[in-house]
């Protein structure tokens, strides 16, 4: 499963202070060494970059995590309704999504795939999303993430 990636910006002046501390100087205005600058840059890069620098798959998963089943207070990704996110080689912006529903008689069976398509196509770097609803394997509660099971009281 994929996690969220967020860039955490340091408060004003924190980067200069971190560079100064890495160089061994308590004065943030003193010139840091090249090694200290590289170390500070590496520390800053530990968080994910801005949205346009994150992997496309991570941005798609984040978009999918904003879609909720109307009857269950958990997003469709954590529910295990998304079986596959396929990004073909190349940079043509096409994405394939295989998903299922909790039941063929789900009240949003007609609208949910369209919502998935719209949300994925809104992700920067995606030109077209093809959403395929599949029934094999059939969804069951074991497909939920640990977080979803906890939210729904399965533990």
Secondary structure, DSSP 4 states (H G I P E B T S, - for coil): -PPP----PPPTTHHHHHHHHHHT-S-TTSPPPHHHHHHHHHHHTTS---GGGS-HHHHHHHHHTT-B-TTSSSBTTTTT-EEEEEE-SSSS-EEEEEE--S-TT-TTTTTHHHHHHHHHHTSTT-SEEEEEE--SSPP-GGGS-HHHHHHTT--
